[in-house]
């Protein structure tokens, strides 16, 4: 492909996870793992890979390579119902001149103790990310419906590509903190807390299935039948 893909979020995340956990790859249909289409001389490819562990219910990575147009990388990591550490997700798009990135660790609970344990350690990285300048006229916060899921300490960037290395460095910092959280996580002992976590994750999934705009572009690129199959278990 003529455009060089510089950001390595998927590769970085997979590498770090494999160093610290025993990832078990989930079986996917071959055409979901890799889909390639050609329209008007332009090649577009989609790839998916999924894992699980004793602590992760689902670890999902996806990428779209639209030749010489845009490159997309996404990830969602969800704990099993026995753990309360946050959901981990990002949606990153790279065009010729710009980087578009939404990254957060979504808290499963909002008690002061929970937020201090899981979200407070992220605030320094969040503040650093705010120093990266936005593209003039670009949206500077997530869409309204998604704001209730924000931690307040993630990254939201719409910036020139010259800041890719800074974004990558910050992402590595978040990733290191997350891996430490997961390694130290203990089983949830309270049935009430476990029920609260399950309820929240179901609400999160339902909301994203109903409102996330990702299905439309996938349908346009790869057809409605394939898009429906690829979104069957969205977001996790």
C-alpha positions as CSV (number, residue, x, y, z in Angstrom):
1,X,0.0,0.0,0.0
2,X,1.3,3.4,-0.9
3,X,0.5,5.1,2.4
4,X,2.7,4.0,5.3
5,X,0.8,2.9,8.4
6,X,2.8,4.3,11.3
7,X,0.7,3.8,14.4
8,X,1.0,0.3,15.9
9,X,-1.7,0.2,18.5
10,X,-2.9,-3.3,17.7
11,X,0.6,-4.7,17.5
12,X,1.6,-3.0,20.7
13,X,-1.4,-4.2,22.6
14,X,-1.2,-7.8,21.4
15,X,2.5,-7.9,22.2
16,X,2.1,-6.6,25.7
17,X,-0.9,-8.9,26.4
18,X,1.0,-11.9,25.2
19,X,4.0,-11.1,27.4
20,X,1.8,-11.0,30.5
21,X,-1.1,-13.4,29.9
22,X,-1.8,-16.7,28.2
23,X,-4.1,-15.5,25.4
24,X,-6.3,-18.2,23.9
25,X,-7.4,-17.4,20.4
26,X,-11.1,-17.8,19.5
27,X,-12.1,-19.4,16.3
28,X,-13.7,-17.1,13.7
29,X,-15.1,-17.9,10.2
30,X,-12.3,-17.4,7.7
31,X,-14.1,-14.6,5.8
32,X,-14.5,-12.7,9.1
33,X,-10.9,-13.1,10.0
34,X,-9.9,-11.6,6.6
35,X,-12.1,-10.0,4.0
36,X,-10.8,-8.4,0.8
37,X,-12.8,-6.4,-1.8
38,X,-11.8,-4.4,-4.8
39,X,-14.0,-1.6,-6.2
40,X,-13.0,0.8,-8.9
41,X,-9.4,-0.4,-8.7
42,X,-9.2,0.3,-4.9
43,X,-8.5,-2.6,-2.5
44,X,-10.1,-2.6,1.0
45,X,-9.3,-5.3,3.5
46,X,-10.7,-6.1,7.0
47,X,-9.2,-8.4,9.6
48,X,-10.4,-9.5,13.0
49,X,-8.8,-11.5,15.7
50,X,-10.2,-12.4,19.1
51,X,-8.9,-14.0,22.3
52,X,-9.9,-14.8,25.9
53,X,-8.2,-15.7,29.2
54,X,-9.3,-16.5,32.7
55,X,-9.7,-12.8,33.4
56,X,-10.7,-11.5,29.9
57,X,-14.0,-12.5,28.6
58,X,-13.1,-11.0,25.3
59,X,-10.1,-9.3,23.7
60,X,-11.1,-8.1,20.2
61,X,-8.9,-6.5,17.6
62,X,-10.0,-5.3,14.1
63,X,-8.4,-3.4,11.3
64,X,-9.5,-1.9,8.0
65,X,-7.0,-1.0,5.4
66,X,-8.6,1.1,2.7
67,X,-5.8,1.5,0.2
68,X,-4.3,5.0,0.0
69,X,-7.4,6.4,1.8
70,X,-7.7,5.5,5.5
71,X,-6.4,3.0,8.0
72,X,-8.5,2.0,11.0
73,X,-7.5,0.0,14.1
74,X,-9.9,-0.9,16.9
75,X,-9.8,-2.9,20.1
76,X,-12.2,-3.8,22.9
77,X,-11.1,-5.7,26.1
78,X,-13.8,-6.8,28.5
79,X,-13.3,-8.6,31.8
80,X,-15.2,-11.7,32.8
81,X,-18.1,-11.3,35.2
82,X,-15.7,-12.2,38.1
83,X,-13.6,-9.1,37.8
84,X,-14.3,-5.3,38.0
85,X,-11.4,-3.7,36.2
86,X,-12.5,-1.3,33.5
87,X,-13.3,-2.0,29.8
88,X,-10.4,-1.0,27.6
89,X,-11.2,0.3,24.1
90,X,-9.9,2.4,21.3
91,X,-10.9,3.4,17.8
92,X,-8.0,4.9,15.8
93,X,-8.1,6.2,12.2
94,X,-5.1,7.4,10.2
95,X,-5.5,9.4,7.0
96,X,-2.8,11.0,4.9
97,X,-2.5,14.1,7.0
98,X,-4.5,13.4,10.2
99,X,-4.9,11.1,13.2
100,X,-8.3,10.5,14.8
101,X,-8.2,8.6,18.1
102,X,-10.7,7.8,20.8
103,X,-9.3,5.8,23.7
104,X,-10.6,5.1,27.2
105,X,-10.8,2.7,30.1
106,X,-14.5,2.7,30.9
107,X,-15.3,2.2,34.6
108,X,-17.7,-0.5,35.4
109,X,-18.7,1.2,38.7
110,X,-18.6,4.8,39.8
111,X,-18.0,4.6,43.6
112,X,-15.3,6.9,44.9
113,X,-13.2,3.9,45.9
114,X,-13.5,2.4,42.4
115,X,-12.6,5.7,40.6
116,X,-9.6,6.2,42.9
117,X,-8.3,2.7,42.3
118,X,-8.8,2.4,38.5
119,X,-9.2,5.9,37.0
120,X,-7.1,8.3,39.1
121,X,-3.8,6.7,37.9
122,X,-4.7,7.7,34.4
123,X,-5.1,11.4,35.0
124,X,-1.5,12.4,34.3
125,X,-1.6,10.7,30.9
126,X,-4.9,12.4,30.2
127,X,-3.5,15.8,31.0
128,X,-0.6,15.2,28.7
129,X,-2.9,14.1,25.8
130,X,-4.7,17.5,26.1
131,X,-1.5,19.3,25.1
132,X,-1.7,17.8,21.6
133,X,-3.4,20.4,19.4
134,X,-6.6,19.7,17.6
135,X,-7.1,20.1,13.9
136,X,-8.8,23.4,13.4
137,X,-12.6,23.0,13.3
138,X,-12.5,19.4,14.4
139,X,-14.9,18.0,17.0
140,X,-13.2,18.1,20.4
141,X,-15.2,15.6,22.4
142,X,-17.1,12.3,21.8
143,X,-20.7,12.3,20.6
144,X,-23.3,13.0,23.3
145,X,-24.6,9.5,23.7
146,X,-21.1,8.1,24.4
147,X,-20.2,10.6,27.1
148,X,-21.9,8.7,29.9
149,X,-19.4,5.9,29.4
150,X,-16.3,8.2,29.6
151,X,-13.9,7.9,32.5
152,X,-12.8,11.5,32.2
153,X,-9.2,10.4,31.8
154,X,-9.0,8.9,28.3
155,X,-7.6,10.3,25.1
156,X,-9.6,12.1,22.4
157,X,-7.5,13.4,19.6
158,X,-8.1,15.0,16.2
159,X,-4.5,16.0,15.3
160,X,-1.9,16.3,12.6
161,X,0.1,13.2,11.9
162,X,3.2,14.8,13.2
163,X,1.9,14.0,16.8
164,X,1.8,10.2,16.1
165,X,4.8,9.4,18.2
166,X,3.5,11.4,21.1
167,X,0.1,9.6,20.9
168,X,1.9,6.2,20.7
169,X,4.0,7.0,23.7
170,X,0.9,8.0,25.8
171,X,-0.9,4.9,24.7
172,X,2.0,2.7,25.9
173,X,1.7,4.4,29.3
174,X,-2.1,3.6,29.5
175,X,-1.4,0.1,28.3
176,X,1.2,-0.5,31.1
177,X,-1.2,0.8,33.7
178,X,-4.0,-1.4,32.5
179,X,-1.9,-4.5,32.4
180,X,-0.8,-3.9,36.0
181,X,-4.4,-3.4,37.0
182,X,-5.4,-6.7,35.5
183,X,-2.5,-8.7,36.9
184,X,-3.3,-7.4,40.4
185,X,-7.1,-7.9,40.0
186,X,-8.9,-10.2,42.4
187,X,-12.2,-12.0,42.0
188,X,-15.2,-10.0,43.0
189,X,-16.5,-11.5,46.2
190,X,-19.8,-9.6,46.6
191,X,-22.8,-10.9,44.7
192,X,-24.3,-7.4,44.7
193,X,-21.2,-5.9,43.1
194,X,-21.0,-8.7,40.6
195,X,-24.6,-8.2,39.7
196,X,-24.0,-4.5,39.3
197,X,-21.1,-5.2,36.9
198,X,-23.1,-7.6,34.8
199,X,-25.9,-5.1,34.5
200,X,-23.6,-2.3,33.5
201,X,-21.8,-4.4,30.8
202,X,-25.2,-5.4,29.4
203,X,-26.3,-1.8,29.3
204,X,-23.0,-0.8,27.6
205,X,-23.3,-3.5,25.0
206,X,-27.0,-2.6,24.2
207,X,-26.2,1.1,23.9
208,X,-23.3,0.6,21.5
209,X,-25.2,-1.9,19.4
210,X,-28.0,0.6,18.9
211,X,-26.0,3.8,18.5
212,X,-22.5,3.1,17.3
213,X,-22.1,4.4,13.7
214,X,-19.6,1.8,12.6
215,X,-22.1,-0.6,10.9
216,X,-22.8,1.9,8.1
217,X,-19.2,2.2,6.8
218,X,-18.7,-1.6,7.1
219,X,-21.9,-2.1,5.1
220,X,-20.7,0.3,2.4
221,X,-17.3,-1.2,2.1
222,X,-18.1,-4.9,2.4
223,X,-21.8,-5.4,1.9
224,X,-24.7,-5.7,4.3
225,X,-24.6,-9.5,4.9
226,X,-20.9,-9.5,5.8
227,X,-21.3,-6.4,8.0
228,X,-24.2,-8.0,9.9
229,X,-22.1,-11.1,10.6
230,X,-19.1,-9.1,11.7
231,X,-21.2,-7.1,14.1
232,X,-23.0,-10.1,15.6
233,X,-21.2,-9.9,18.9
234,X,-20.4,-6.2,18.9
235,X,-18.8,-4.7,20.9
236,X,-17.8,-7.8,22.8
